[in-house]
Amino acid sequence: MRTIRQLLAGEDEIQLAVRLALLGLLVYWSFVLVRPFVPVLAWSLVLTVALYPVFSWLSGLLGNRPKLAATILTLVNLGIVIGPATWLGLGAVEGMRDFAAQLDAGTVAIPSPPAGVKDWPIVGAPLHALWDQASTNLRTALREVAPNLKPLAGTLLGLAGDAGLGALKFLVAVALAGFLFPAGLRLVAASRSFLSKVVAERSQDFLALAGATIRSVAQGVIGVAVAQGLVIGIILKLADLPRAGLLAFLVMMLGILQIGSAVIIIPVVIWLWATKAFGVSLVFTLLLLPASLADNVLKPVLMGRGLTTPALVIFIGVIGGTLAHGILGLFIGPIILAVAWELLTAWVREDKVPAVPADPEAVVLARPAHGTGTA
């Protein structure tokens, strides 16, 4: 026969199981409710962390008026998203729709070289012959594989259709970040308190590493790629290049993937010299070359001693983020995955990540030491 103590212990276990089940149900239900807003919340937090040094400097410049500084910074960000970023996005959407239509119809073709290429000194004749041969061979190859490329057309159309909703999410995230700037120090303190319950011994170090990684990827990878795409897109538009918006979007994607824009810029420069007058070609070439090489200067400045996150992690973050969350995931995916990679690497190796002072603002503004792969 069971004793009274055993019966009471059994009842306690049942009550504990019921409480855990209710807690699990509450957590799951809460996640279902907030899941549609997760990308927007994540991007707003990334913007807050990445731009907090600018906010802090502007607030001090305005006489320690954080609300005014947050308002000004938010308006500037909204102006960038509504203005040039929207133009770049619309151009990319139009280009993707045209390309998807050609894929679906099986009419994708590589243009033949202009006749004027033959007149170029020294390289004209061989370049024309090589271009013409490549155009003929690729046109034949594309016709053969066109039926297999039709599923890609649906993916491109879906991505283009998501652009409008993605732009709205960007606007909401930027506006939400404006409210988070003044609360930055409180958010850091709350995050440290939460992490202390998970990794008590290294909560402050992990928090500093996460913030530094976010700032490094957001500024040195995403920020530089977006700025480069916008500048090159404007130049291509002024040069009256067909599908300038789509090419600028590809430049931005290649920048995020850290491949570089040469694969786009070199054919563009050749096209300019083959179709435009000498003076026009020279001017736009002189504009495109420094714009395409600017990332080699800006990235080391914004990323400090470099990012040790493998390029494959960034690539998976870009592709996975885009498939999971559309256009917004293109930017948030590599940042989240890079943070996870850096924290996991530091935890597995048990390296001592850069120690930071107890001041919460120091955590927000901290720059990492060598070996963390962040800035």
C-alpha positions in Angstrom: 0.0 0.0 0.0 1.3 3.4 -1.0 2.1 5.8 1.9 0.6 9.3 2.1 4.0 10.8 1.3 4.1 8.8 -2.0 0.6 9.9 -2.9 1.5 13.5 -2.3 4.7 13.1 -4.3 2.7 11.6 -7.2 0.3 14.5 -7.1 3.2 17.0 -7.2 4.6 15.3 -10.2 1.2 15.4 -12.0 0.9 19.1 -11.2 4.4 19.7 -12.4 3.7 17.9 -15.7 0.4 19.9 -16.1 2.2 23.2 -15.5 5.0 22.3 -18.0 2.4 21.2 -20.6 0.5 24.5 -20.1 3.8 26.5 -20.3 4.8 24.6 -23.5 1.4 25.3 -25.0 1.7 29.0 -24.1 5.1 29.3 -25.6 4.1 27.5 -28.8 0.9 29.6 -29.2 2.9 32.8 -28.5 5.4 31.8 -31.2 2.6 31.1 -33.7 1.2 34.6 -33.0 4.4 36.5 -33.4 5.9 34.3 -36.2 4.7 36.6 -39.1 6.5 39.5 -37.4 9.8 37.8 -36.6 11.6 39.0 -39.8 10.5 42.6 -39.2 11.5 42.5 -35.5 14.8 40.9 -36.3 15.6 43.5 -39.0 14.6 46.3 -36.7 17.0 45.0 -34.0 19.7 44.6 -36.5 19.2 48.2 -37.7 19.3 49.4 -34.0 22.5 47.6 -33.2 24.2 48.5 -36.5 23.3 52.2 -36.4 23.5 52.8 -32.6 27.0 54.4 -32.8 25.5 56.9 -35.3 22.5 57.5 -33.0 24.8 58.0 -30.0 27.0 60.5 -31.8 24.0 62.4 -33.2 22.3 62.5 -29.8 25.4 64.0 -28.2 25.7 66.5 -31.1 22.2 67.6 -30.4 22.8 68.1 -26.7 21.8 64.6 -25.4 18.4 64.6 -27.0 17.9 61.0 -27.9 14.3 61.3 -29.1 15.2 64.0 -31.6 18.2 62.0 -32.8 16.1 58.9 -33.2 13.5 60.9 -35.2 16.2 62.4 -37.6 17.9 59.1 -38.1 14.6 57.3 -38.8 13.5 60.0 -41.3 16.9 59.6 -43.1 16.5 55.8 -43.2 12.9 56.1 -44.5 14.1 58.5 -47.2 16.7 56.0 -48.3 14.2 53.1 -48.4 11.4 55.1 -50.0 13.7 56.8 -52.6 16.7 55.1 -54.2 16.1 51.7 -52.6 12.5 51.6 -54.0 13.8 52.6 -57.4 16.4 49.9 -57.4 13.8 47.4 -56.2 11.3 48.3 -58.9 13.9 48.0 -61.6 15.0 44.6 -60.3 11.4 43.4 -60.2 10.8 44.5 -63.8 13.9 42.8 -64.9 13.1 39.6 -63.1 9.6 39.5 -64.6 11.0 40.0 -68.1 13.6 37.3 -67.6 11.1 34.9 -66.1 8.8 35.5 -69.1 11.7 34.6 -71.5 12.5 31.5 -69.5 8.9 30.4 -69.6 8.7 31.0 -73.3 12.1 29.5 -74.0 13.3 32.6 -75.8 16.3 33.4 -73.7 19.2 34.5 -75.9 22.6 36.1 -75.7 22.9 39.1 -78.0 25.3 39.1 -80.9 28.2 41.5 -80.8 27.8 44.9 -82.5 29.6 45.2 -85.8 31.6 48.1 -84.5 33.6 45.8 -82.2 35.6 44.6 -85.3 37.0 48.2 -85.7 38.6 48.3 -82.3 42.4 48.3 -82.6 44.3 45.1 -81.8 41.6 43.3 -79.8 38.6 44.1 -82.0 38.7 41.2 -84.4 39.5 38.4 -81.9 37.0 39.8 -79.4 34.2 40.0 -82.0 34.9 36.4 -83.1 35.0 35.1 -79.5 31.8 37.1 -78.6 30.0 35.8 -81.7 31.0 32.2 -81.1 29.9 32.4 -77.4 26.6 34.0 -78.4 25.9 31.2 -81.0 26.9 28.4 -78.7 25.1 29.7 -75.6 22.0 30.4 -77.6 21.9 26.8 -78.8 22.6 25.5 -75.3 19.9 27.6 -73.8 17.3 26.4 -76.3 18.1 22.8 -75.3 17.9 23.4 -71.5 15.0 25.9 -71.7 12.3 23.4 -70.7 14.3 22.5 -67.5 14.6 26.2 -66.6 10.8 26.8 -66.5 10.5 26.0 -62.7 13.1 28.8 -62.2 10.7 31.2 -63.9 8.1 30.5 -61.2 10.6 31.1 -58.5 11.6 34.5 -60.0 8.0 35.5 -60.4 7.3 34.6 -56.8 10.3 36.6 -55.6 9.2 39.6 -57.8 5.7 39.4 -56.3 7.1 39.4 -52.8 8.9 42.7 -53.4 5.9 44.9 -52.6 5.3 43.2 -49.2 9.1 43.2 -48.6 9.2 46.9 -49.1 6.4 47.4 -46.6 8.2 45.2 -44.1 11.4 47.3 -44.6 9.4 50.5 -43.8 7.9 49.0 -40.7 11.2 47.7 -39.5 12.9 51.1 -40.0 10.0 52.9 -38.1 10.2 50.3 -35.3 14.0 50.8 -35.0 13.4 54.5 -34.4 11.5 53.6 -31.2 14.3 51.1 -30.2 17.2 53.6 -30.4 16.4 55.5 -27.2 15.8 52.2 -25.4 19.1 50.7 -26.6 20.8 50.6 -23.2 17.8 49.1 -21.5 17.6 46.4 -24.2 21.3 45.5 -23.6 20.7 45.2 -19.9 17.6 43.0 -20.4 19.5 40.8 -22.9 22.4 40.4 -20.5 19.9 39.5 -17.7 18.4 36.8 -20.0 21.7 35.4 -21.1 22.9 35.2 -17.6 20.3 32.6 -16.9 21.4 30.6 -19.9 25.2 31.0 -19.9 25.9 32.6 -16.6 29.7 32.6 -16.8 30.0 34.2 -20.3 26.8 36.1 -20.8 28.5 39.5 -21.1 31.1 38.2 -23.5 28.6 36.5 -25.7 26.4 39.6 -25.8 29.4 41.7 -26.9 30.4 39.2 -29.6 26.8 39.0 -30.9 26.5 42.8 -31.1 29.9 43.1 -32.8 29.1 40.5 -35.3 25.8 42.1 -36.2 27.5 45.4 -36.7 30.3 43.9 -38.7 28.0 42.0 -41.1 25.3 44.7 -41.3 27.8 47.6 -42.0 30.7 45.8 -43.7 28.8 43.3 -45.9 25.1 44.3 -46.2 25.6 48.1 -46.0 28.5 48.2 -48.4 26.7 45.9 -50.9 23.5 48.0 -50.8 25.4 51.3 -51.2 27.4 49.9 -54.1 24.3 48.5 -55.8 22.6 51.8 -55.5 25.5 53.8 -56.9 26.2 51.4 -59.8 22.5 51.2 -60.5 22.3 55.0 -60.8 25.3 55.0 -63.2 23.8 52.2 -65.3 20.5 54.0 -65.5 22.2 57.2 -66.6 24.0 55.2 -69.2 20.6 54.0 -70.5 21.7 50.3 -70.0 18.9 47.8 -70.5 17.6 46.2 -67.3 19.8 48.5 -65.2 17.8 47.8 -62.0 18.2 44.1 -62.3 22.0 44.4 -62.9 22.3 46.7 -59.9 20.3 44.1 -57.8 22.7 41.4 -59.0 25.7 43.6 -58.1 24.2 44.0 -54.6 23.7 40.2 -54.2 27.2 39.5 -55.4 28.5 42.0 -52.8 26.6 40.3 -50.0 28.0 37.0 -51.2 31.5 38.7 -51.2 32.1 37.6 -54.8 32.5 41.1 -56.1 30.9 43.0 -59.0 33.5 42.3 -61.7 31.4 39.6 -63.3 28.8 42.3 -64.0 30.9 45.4 -64.5 33.4 43.9 -67.1 30.6 42.9 -69.6 28.9 46.3 -69.0 32.1 48.2 -69.8 32.5 46.1 -73.0 28.9 46.8 -74.0 29.4 50.5 -73.4 32.5 50.7 -75.6 30.7 48.6 -78.3 27.5 50.7 -78.4 28.3 54.2 -77.2 30.5 57.0 -78.4 34.0 57.3 -77.2 33.5 60.2 -74.9 30.3 58.7 -73.3 32.0 55.3 -72.9 35.1 56.9 -71.2 33.0 58.9 -68.8 30.9 56.0 -67.6 33.9 53.7 -67.4 35.6 56.2 -65.2 32.5 56.2 -63.0 32.0 52.5 -62.9 35.5 51.4 -62.1 35.9 53.3 -58.7 32.3 52.4 -57.8 33.0 48.7 -58.4 36.2 48.8 -56.4 34.9 50.9 -53.5 34.0 47.8 -51.5 37.7 46.9 -51.3 38.3 50.1 -49.4 35.0 50.4 -47.4 34.9 46.8 -46.1 38.2 46.9 -44.2 37.3 50.2 -42.7 33.8 49.1 -41.5 34.8 45.6 -40.6 38.0 46.3 -38.7 40.2 43.3 -38.9 37.9 41.3 -41.1 35.1 38.8 -40.8 36.2 35.2 -40.1 32.7 33.7 -40.9 33.1 31.4 -43.9 31.7 32.6 -47.2 29.6 29.4 -47.3 27.8 30.5 -44.1 27.0 33.9 -45.7 25.9 32.1 -48.9 23.6 29.7 -47.1 22.2 32.6 -45.0 21.4 34.6 -48.2 19.7 31.7 -50.0 18.0 30.3 -47.0 16.8 33.7 -45.8 15.4 34.5 -49.2 13.5 31.2 -49.5 12.2 31.6 -46.0 11.3 35.3 -45.8 11.5 36.7 -49.3 13.3 39.9 -50.0 13.8 40.8 -46.3 15.4 37.4 -45.7 18.0 38.3 -48.3 19.4 40.8 -45.8 18.5 39.3 -42.4 19.5 35.7 -43.3 23.3 36.1 -43.5 23.3 38.3 -40.4 21.5 35.8 -38.2 23.5 32.9 -39.5 26.8 34.7 -39.0 25.9 35.5 -35.4 24.9 31.9 -34.8 28.2 30.7 -36.3 30.4 33.1 -34.3 28.7 32.3 -31.0 28.7 28.5 -31.7 32.4 28.7 -32.7 33.3 30.7 -29.5 31.3 28.3 -27.3 32.8 25.1 -28.9 36.4 26.3 -28.8 35.8 27.9 -25.4 38.0 30.8 -26.5 37.8 33.9 -24.4 35.8 36.4 -26.4 36.6 40.1 -25.9 35.8 41.2 -22.4 33.8 44.4 -22.1 33.1 46.8 -19.2 30.0 46.5 -17.1 28.6 49.7 -18.7 25.7 48.7 -21.0 26.6 51.4 -23.5 30.1 49.9 -23.8 28.5 46.6 -24.9 26.5 48.4 -27.6 29.5 50.4 -28.9 32.2 47.7 -28.3 34.7 46.9 -31.0 36.0 43.3 -30.9 39.5 42.3 -30.5 41.5 40.3 -33.1 40.2 36.8 -33.7 36.5 37.4 -33.2 35.9 38.0 -36.9 33.8 41.1 -36.3 34.1 44.8 -36.0 
